[in-house]
Amino acid sequence: MAAETTDLDELRDRAQRWLDDDPDPASRDPETIRRRFPSIRSHWDGYYSNVAAHLLEGEPLAVTAEQAREVVRILEAALASSREHKSIEGPWG
């Protein structure tokens, strides 16, 4: 049990050092904007019900493949932005 605690403490220390070495991007880049967005309760089960209805009954998809591809592009840009500490250009603005 003591080894697990030591490992966990070491991980916490390493994470804190990483955070200390990586200051807030807003302090480095005056163009960085910080915003908080409220969480919205998701209803992911409806998405899968729609996919099943599309496959079984021909119902139109609520989320098209093209829309899903755009979401993935935005998520990938967000990861790149975080990793590179800069804004990523794209059609979103």
Backbone torsions as a table, in degrees:
resi	resn	phi	psi	omega
1	MET	NA	-37.6	-179.0
2	ALA	-65.0	-35.9	179.2
3	ALA	-64.5	-40.1	178.0
4	GLU	-62.8	-42.8	179.1
5	THR	-62.8	-43.0	178.7
6	THR	-61.5	-45.2	179.1
7	ASP	-61.7	-42.8	179.7
8	LEU	-65.6	-42.9	177.5
9	ASP	-61.8	-40.8	179.0
10	GLU	-63.5	-42.4	177.5
11	LEU	-62.1	-41.9	177.7
12	ARG	-61.9	-44.1	178.7
13	ASP	-61.9	-44.2	179.4
14	ARG	-63.4	-41.2	178.8
15	ALA	-64.2	-41.4	179.2
16	GLN	-65.5	-41.0	177.1
17	ARG	-62.8	-39.7	178.1
18	TRP	-62.3	-43.2	178.7
19	LEU	-65.7	-39.7	179.4
20	ASP	-65.5	-35.1	-179.7
21	ASP	-78.7	-13.2	-176.3
22	ASP	-118.3	83.7	-177.2
23	PRO	-64.1	164.3	179.8
24	ASP	-54.5	124.3	179.9
25	PRO	-56.7	-27.9	-179.1
26	ALA	-64.7	-27.2	179.2
27	SER	-78.2	-21.6	178.8
28	ARG	-91.9	-34.7	-172.7
29	ASP	-121.4	109.1	-178.0
30	PRO	-65.5	-13.9	179.1
31	GLU	-86.3	-8.9	179.5
32	THR	-71.0	131.8	179.5
33	ILE	-115.9	130.2	177.0
34	ARG	-105.4	132.4	177.0
35	ARG	-140.5	148.7	172.5
36	ARG	-106.8	135.6	177.3
37	PHE	-116.1	137.3	179.9
38	PRO	-69.2	146.1	174.7
39	SER	-73.7	141.7	177.8
40	ILE	-116.3	131.0	179.5
41	ARG	-62.4	122.6	-178.6
42	SER	-89.5	158.3	176.7
43	HIS	-128.9	65.0	-176.1
44	TRP	-61.4	-26.5	-179.6
45	ASP	-63.2	-30.9	176.9
46	GLY	-65.1	-34.5	177.7
47	TYR	-60.8	-50.0	-178.1
48	TYR	-69.6	-32.2	174.2
49	SER	-63.3	-39.6	178.5
50	ASN	-65.4	-42.1	178.2
51	VAL	-61.5	-44.1	179.2
52	ALA	-62.7	-44.1	178.9
53	ALA	-64.3	-34.2	177.0
54	HIS	-65.0	-46.4	-177.8
55	LEU	-70.7	-36.9	-174.9
56	LEU	-90.4	-32.9	-172.1
57	GLU	-124.5	-1.6	179.2
58	GLY	78.0	14.7	178.7
59	GLU	-63.5	142.8	178.6
60	PRO	-62.2	145.5	177.4
61	LEU	-71.3	136.5	175.7
62	ALA	-72.8	-32.9	177.6
63	VAL	-125.0	115.7	-178.7
64	THR	-79.4	164.9	177.0
65	ALA	-61.1	-36.9	179.3
66	GLU	-64.5	-41.4	177.8
67	GLN	-65.4	-41.6	178.6
68	ALA	-63.7	-38.9	178.6
69	ARG	-61.3	-39.6	178.5
70	GLU	-64.7	-38.9	177.2
71	VAL	-61.4	-43.8	179.2
72	VAL	-63.2	-41.6	177.6
73	ARG	-59.3	-42.2	-179.8
74	ILE	-67.6	-42.3	178.3
75	LEU	-63.3	-41.4	177.9
76	GLU	-65.1	-38.5	177.4
77	ALA	-65.9	-38.1	178.2
78	ALA	-63.9	-41.2	177.4
79	LEU	-64.5	-44.5	178.8
80	ALA	-63.0	-40.8	179.1
81	SER	-61.5	-43.1	179.1
82	SER	-66.2	-43.5	-177.9
83	ARG	-67.5	-40.6	-175.0
84	GLU	-94.4	-6.7	-179.8
85	HIS	55.7	45.8	176.2
86	LYS	-153.6	162.3	177.6
87	SER	-71.9	145.2	178.1
88	ILE	-109.8	125.7	180.0
89	GLU	-72.4	146.8	176.1
90	GLY	-177.8	178.8	-177.1
91	PRO	-69.6	-8.4	-179.1
92	TRP	-79.1	-8.9	174.6
93	GLY	133.1	NA	NA
